[in-house]
Amino acid sequence: MQASLGLLGKRRFLPIFVTQFLGAFNDNLFKTAMVLFATYTIYDDPRMESNFNALATGLFILPFFLLSALSGQLADATDKARIVRIVKAAEIAIMAVGAGGLLLQNIPLMLAAVLAMGVHSTFFGPIKYAILPQHLKDDEVLGGTGLVEAGTYLAILAGTIAAGWINAEATAIAVICVALLGYFSGRQIPPAPPVGDPIQIDHNVLRSSWRLISVTMHIPRLFLAICAISFFWMIGSILIIIFPPLVKNVFTASKEVASLFLAIFSIGVAVGSVLINRLLQGKVSAKYAPASVILMAGFILYLYAVARNWTGAPEGQFYSVWTFIDHSGAWQVVIALLGIAISGGMFVVPLYAFLTTTVSKSETARTVAANNVVNSGAMTVGALAILSATGAGLSITGALLLVAAMCLVSAWLAWKLHCACD
């Protein structure tokens, strides 16, 4: 733990950590503010709220599906630090559009900004992992990956809390200021030139995506790691979609409580990300992954039981943060959320380390990009699944049972990976 935290004092790690942190904060501040605005101000129907959240999620992940192969090729063929500077400059313009949408309460402008942020994240995503093996020593990669994951979820924590407590005007100013800071920190990242032989970039996004997946997925441990990560994010996409309407319509709580839910979830993932590095002592291994995701399923079932027995606020009212905390069942909700998140963080971090340590340093960005293509497809399936299920009459609480069942498939994939590698 201490050795991993020591990386924060190194220029070869700190700028990419800060840049990723600021990007994740800005991304989630804007998206959460938009979703809470739609959930609590525009719509008054759980199904419509879930549909809007699914649409926003789909728009954000669409670029990952279409452009990840291109982004991975560019990252392996170009100085990664240079790409960071370009995408961070673009973030300033994107957030200017998003700020306009918030100030004007214009849903199309906000959704356009979400789509553009998806493009931004598609090109930045492979770099934040692929640059680590290039700048860190072999025994530092797992610790660096855990810190990046923990930092990401702490940034999500800060962004989601802020989105629930500040108004649209303050959010509009904040997202532009944070984008400027991200551009400055991105300029401090040391050069990370291409490694290995030059590659020919294929600009046909569909063909390059298919080739990228075909080349990557033939390696058994990579195939299993990518499948396990993708199924995990399918589960995650469903949870993120149903959380706001779950808080509003089942726990009958305010948007501040909704942001608190997401914040608790982020804290848990951050804790799990660092804890698994401590348990594995720097070794890349999937031995704890099956138990972690089974534990996650148990906590999801616990949250379902709490939701079924919840005593709601008087009709037409919402619990504030303080009245929610005073509720006799609040501690059970917190335990369930923390349990889901900590076990989820313990599950996914070693799998990302597999991606960056299985292949040569000259192929890491393309490997992460292949993972992003499959991840985005799985998250799209998750969004469509929850749309279909709620459209067919499945309740928000019933969706938790669906998620718990899906965790068992993740456990099976993780066990296969453990047997193949350990």
C-alpha positions in Angstrom: 0.0 0.0 0.0 2.7 2.5 1.0 4.8 1.6 -2.0 1.8 2.2 -4.3 1.0 5.5 -2.7 4.6 6.5 -3.2 3.9 6.6 -7.0 1.9 9.8 -6.3 5.2 11.6 -5.7 6.6 10.6 -9.1 6.2 12.7 -12.3 6.0 9.5 -14.3 2.6 8.7 -12.5 1.2 11.8 -10.8 0.2 13.9 -14.0 -1.7 11.0 -15.6 -3.4 10.2 -12.2 -4.5 13.9 -11.8 -5.6 14.2 -15.4 -7.7 11.0 -15.1 -9.1 12.2 -11.8 -10.2 15.6 -13.1 -11.7 14.0 -16.2 -13.7 11.5 -14.2 -14.9 14.2 -11.9 -16.0 16.4 -14.7 -17.6 13.6 -16.6 -19.7 12.5 -13.6 -20.5 16.0 -12.3 -22.1 16.8 -15.7 -23.8 13.4 -16.3 -25.2 13.2 -12.7 -26.5 16.7 -12.8 -28.2 16.1 -16.1 -29.7 12.7 -14.9 -31.0 14.2 -11.6 -32.5 17.2 -13.4 -34.4 14.9 -15.7 -35.4 12.5 -12.9 -36.6 15.0 -10.4 -37.8 17.9 -12.6 -38.9 16.7 -16.0 -40.3 13.1 -15.6 -42.7 11.7 -13.1 -42.8 8.1 -14.2 -40.3 5.4 -13.1 -40.3 3.8 -16.5 -39.7 7.1 -18.3 -36.9 8.0 -15.8 -35.2 4.6 -16.5 -35.6 5.1 -20.2 -33.9 8.5 -20.1 -31.1 7.2 -18.0 -30.7 4.3 -20.5 -30.6 6.8 -23.4 -28.0 8.9 -21.8 -25.9 5.8 -21.0 -26.3 4.5 -24.5 -25.2 7.8 -26.1 -22.1 7.9 -23.8 -21.0 4.4 -24.6 -21.8 4.4 -28.4 -18.4 6.0 -29.3 -16.6 3.3 -27.3 -18.2 0.7 -29.6 -17.5 2.6 -32.8 -14.2 4.3 -32.2 -12.2 2.2 -29.6 -10.3 0.3 -32.3 -9.2 3.6 -33.9 -8.3 5.1 -30.5 -6.2 2.0 -29.6 -4.3 2.1 -32.9 -3.6 5.8 -32.5 -2.4 5.4 -28.9 0.1 2.6 -30.0 1.2 4.5 -33.1 1.6 8.0 -31.6 3.0 9.7 -28.5 0.4 9.0 -25.9 1.1 12.3 -24.0 0.4 14.2 -27.2 -3.0 12.5 -27.6 -3.8 13.4 -24.0 -3.2 17.1 -24.7 -5.5 17.0 -27.8 -8.4 15.3 -26.1 -8.1 17.5 -23.0 -8.3 20.6 -25.2 -11.4 19.1 -26.8 -12.9 18.6 -23.4 -13.0 22.4 -22.8 -15.1 22.9 -25.9 -17.4 20.0 -25.0 -18.0 21.3 -21.5 -18.9 24.7 -23.0 -21.7 23.0 -24.9 -22.8 21.1 -21.8 -22.7 24.2 -19.7 -25.0 25.9 -22.2 -27.4 23.0 -22.0 -27.6 23.2 -18.2 -28.1 27.0 -18.2 -30.8 26.8 -20.9 -32.2 23.5 -19.5 -31.9 22.2 -23.1 -32.0 18.4 -23.1 -30.7 18.0 -26.7 -27.7 20.2 -25.9 -27.0 18.1 -22.8 -27.3 14.9 -24.6 -25.0 16.2 -27.4 -22.4 17.0 -24.7 -22.8 13.5 -23.3 -22.2 11.9 -26.7 -19.1 14.1 -27.2 -17.8 13.2 -23.8 -18.1 9.6 -24.8 -15.9 10.3 -27.8 -13.4 12.1 -25.5 -13.3 9.2 -23.1 -13.0 6.7 -25.9 -9.7 8.3 -27.0 -8.4 8.9 -23.5 -9.5 5.5 -22.0 -6.8 3.2 -23.6 -4.1 5.7 -22.7 -4.7 5.8 -18.9 -4.0 2.1 -18.7 -1.5 1.6 -21.6 0.8 4.3 -20.4 1.3 2.7 -17.0 3.5 -0.3 -18.2 5.5 2.3 -20.2 6.2 4.6 -17.3 6.1 2.2 -14.3 8.3 -0.8 -13.3 6.8 -4.3 -13.7 6.1 -4.6 -10.0 4.4 -1.2 -9.9 1.8 -1.8 -12.6 -0.8 -3.5 -10.4 -0.4 -0.8 -7.7 -0.6 1.9 -10.3 -3.7 0.3 -11.8 -5.3 0.1 -8.4 -4.5 3.8 -7.7 -6.0 4.9 -11.0 -9.1 2.9 -10.3 -9.4 4.2 -6.8 -8.8 7.7 -8.0 -11.4 7.3 -10.7 -14.1 6.3 -8.2 -13.1 8.9 -5.7 -13.5 11.4 -8.5 -16.9 9.9 -9.3 -17.7 10.3 -5.6 -16.8 14.0 -5.6 -18.6 14.6 -8.9 -21.8 12.8 -7.9 -22.0 14.6 -4.5 -21.4 18.0 -6.1 -24.1 17.3 -8.7 -26.7 16.7 -6.0 -25.9 19.9 -4.0 -25.0 22.7 -6.4 -27.4 24.4 -8.9 -27.2 24.4 -12.6 -25.4 27.7 -12.8 -22.6 26.6 -10.5 -22.3 23.3 -12.3 -21.9 25.1 -15.7 -19.0 27.2 -14.3 -17.4 24.2 -12.6 -17.3 21.9 -15.6 -15.5 24.5 -17.7 -13.0 25.3 -14.9 -12.2 21.6 -14.3 -11.7 21.1 -18.0 -9.1 23.9 -18.0 -7.3 22.3 -15.1 -7.4 18.9 -16.8 -5.7 20.4 -19.9 -3.0 21.9 -17.7 -2.3 18.7 -15.9 -2.3 16.7 -19.1 0.5 18.9 -20.4 2.7 17.7 -17.6 2.6 14.0 -18.6 6.1 12.8 -19.7 6.4 11.7 -23.3 5.3 8.1 -24.1 6.4 7.5 -27.7 5.4 4.4 -29.6 7.1 1.1 -28.7 8.0 -1.6 -31.2 7.5 -1.6 -35.0 5.4 1.1 -36.7 1.7 0.1 -37.2 -0.6 0.9 -40.1 -3.7 2.6 -38.9 -7.0 1.3 -40.4 -9.5 4.2 -40.5 -12.4 1.9 -41.3 -13.9 1.8 -37.8 -16.1 -1.3 -38.3 -13.4 -3.4 -40.0 -10.7 -2.2 -37.6 -12.9 -3.1 -34.6 -13.6 -6.6 -35.9 -9.9 -7.2 -36.6 -8.8 -5.8 -33.2 -11.2 -8.1 -31.4 -10.2 -11.1 -33.5 -6.5 -10.5 -32.9 -6.9 -9.9 -29.2 -9.5 -12.5 -28.2 -7.5 -15.5 -29.4 -5.3 -15.4 -26.3 -7.2 -17.5 -23.7 -6.5 -15.4 -20.6 -7.3 -12.2 -22.5 -10.5 -13.6 -23.9 -11.7 -14.7 -20.4 -10.5 -11.4 -18.8 -12.3 -9.3 -21.4 -15.5 -11.4 -21.1 -15.5 -11.2 -17.3 -14.9 -7.4 -17.3 -17.6 -6.9 -20.0 -20.2 -8.9 -18.1 -19.3 -7.0 -14.9 -19.9 -3.6 -16.7 -23.1 -4.9 -18.1 -24.2 -5.4 -14.5 -22.8 -2.0 -13.6 -24.7 -0.2 -16.4 -28.0 -1.7 -15.1 -27.3 -0.6 -11.5 -26.4 2.9 -12.6 -29.5 3.2 -14.7 -31.9 2.0 -11.9 -30.3 3.8 -9.0 -31.9 7.3 -9.5 -35.5 5.9 -10.0 -34.9 3.5 -7.2 -34.0 6.3 -4.8 -36.9 8.5 -5.9 -39.7 5.9 -6.2 -38.8 3.2 -3.8 -36.8 4.9 -1.1 -38.9 8.1 -1.7 -35.8 10.3 -1.2 -34.5 13.6 -2.7 -31.9 14.1 -5.4 -29.3 14.8 -2.7 -29.9 11.3 -1.4 -29.6 10.0 -4.9 -26.2 11.6 -5.2 -25.4 10.2 -1.8 -26.2 6.7 -3.1 -23.9 7.0 -6.0 -21.2 8.6 -3.7 -21.4 5.6 -1.3 -21.1 3.3 -4.2 -18.0 5.1 -5.5 -16.3 5.0 -2.0 -16.8 1.3 -1.9 -15.3 0.6 -5.3 -12.3 2.8 -4.4 -11.8 0.8 -1.2 -12.1 -2.5 -3.0 -9.7 -1.3 -5.7 -7.0 -0.7 -3.1 -7.8 -3.6 -0.9 -7.4 -6.2 -3.6 -3.9 -4.9 -4.3 -3.1 -5.4 -0.6 -4.5 -8.9 -0.6 -2.6 -9.9 -3.8 0.6 -8.2 -2.7 1.3 -6.9 -6.2 0.7 -10.2 -8.0 -1.6 -10.2 -11.0 -4.1 -13.0 -10.1 -7.8 -13.7 -10.4 -8.0 -16.0 -7.4 -10.3 -13.7 -5.4 -12.5 -12.7 -8.3 -15.1 -15.5 -8.2 -15.7 -15.1 -4.4 -15.8 -11.3 -4.8 -18.6 -11.3 -7.4 -20.6 -13.9 -5.5 -20.3 -11.7 -2.4 -21.6 -8.8 -4.6 -24.6 -10.9 -5.6 -25.3 -11.5 -1.9 -25.3 -7.8 -1.1 -27.6 -7.0 -4.1 -30.1 -9.5 -2.7 -29.7 -7.8 0.7 -30.5 -4.4 -0.9 -33.5 -6.0 -2.6 -34.8 -7.2 0.8 -34.3 -3.8 2.4 -36.1 -2.1 -0.5 -39.1 -4.5 -0.3 -39.6 -3.6 3.4 -38.9 0.1 3.2 -41.3 2.5 4.8 -41.7 5.4 2.4 -42.2 9.1 3.0 -45.7 10.6 3.2 -47.3 10.8 -0.2 -46.0 13.8 -2.3 -42.9 14.2 -0.1 -39.3 13.1 -0.2 -36.9 12.2 2.5 -34.1 14.8 2.8 -30.5 13.6 3.5 -31.0 14.1 7.3 -34.5 12.5 7.5 -33.2 9.6 5.3 -30.2 9.1 7.7 -32.7 9.1 10.7 -34.7 6.3 9.0 -34.4 3.0 10.9 -33.4 1.2 7.7 -30.8 3.7 6.4 -27.8 1.8 7.9 -29.0 -1.3 6.1 -29.0 0.5 2.8 -25.5 1.9 3.4 -24.1 -1.6 4.3 -25.7 -3.1 1.1 -24.3 -0.3 -1.1 -20.8 -0.5 0.4 -20.8 -4.3 0.2 -21.8 -4.2 -3.5 -19.2 -1.7 -4.4 -16.3 -3.0 -2.4 -16.7 -6.5 -3.7 -17.1 -5.1 -7.2 -13.9 -3.1 -7.0 -12.1 -6.3 -5.7 -13.4 -8.2 -8.7 -12.5 -5.8 -11.6 -9.1 -4.3 -10.8 -7.0 -7.5 -11.2 -8.8 -8.2 -14.5 -7.6 -4.8 -15.9 -4.1 -5.6 -14.8 -4.3 -8.8 -16.9 -5.0 -6.6 -20.0 -1.8 -4.6 -19.6 0.6 -7.4 -18.5 -0.4 -10.2 -20.8 0.7 -8.5 -24.1 3.8 -6.5 -25.0 4.0 -2.8 -24.2 3.6 -2.0 -27.9 0.2 -3.6 -27.9 -1.3 -2.5 -24.6 -3.4 0.4 -25.9 -5.0 -1.8 -28.6 -5.7 -4.5 -26.0 -7.4 -2.0 -23.8 -9.3 -0.6 -26.8 -10.5 -4.2 -27.7 -11.7 -4.5 -24.2 -13.5 -1.2 -24.5 -15.3 -2.3 -27.7 -16.6 -5.5 -26.0 -17.4 -3.6 -22.8 -19.4 -1.0 -24.6 -21.3 -3.7 -26.5 -22.1 -5.5 -23.2 -23.2 -2.2 -21.5 -25.5 -1.5 -24.5 -27.0 -5.0 -24.1 -27.5 -4.2 -20.4 -29.2 -0.9 -21.1 -31.5 -2.6 -23.7 -32.2 -5.5 -21.3 -33.4 -3.1 -18.6 -35.4 -1.2 -21.1 -37.1 -4.4 -22.3 -37.6 -5.7 -18.8 -39.2 -2.5 -17.4 -41.2 -2.2 -20.5 -42.5 -5.7 -19.9 -43.6 -4.7 -16.4 -40.5 -5.6 -14.3 -40.3 -3.3 -11.3 -37.2 -1.3 -10.3 -36.8 -3.6 -7.2 -37.3 -6.7 -9.4 -34.4 -5.5 -11.6 -32.1 -6.1 -8.6 -33.0 -9.8 -8.7 -32.0 -9.8 -12.4 -28.6 -8.2 -11.5 -28.0 -10.7 -8.7 -28.5 -13.6 -11.1 -26.1 -12.0 -13.6 -23.4 -11.9 -11.0 -23.3 -15.7 -11.0 -22.3 -15.7 -14.7 -19.5 -13.3 -13.8 -18.4 -15.6 -11.1 -18.2 -18.5 -13.6 -16.2 -16.5 -16.0 -13.8 -15.4 -13.3 -13.4 -19.0 -12.1 -12.5 -20.0 -15.7 -9.9 -17.2 -15.8 -8.4 -18.3 -12.5 -8.1 -21.9 -13.6 -6.5 -20.8 -16.9 -3.9 -18.4 -15.3 -3.3 -19.4 -11.7 
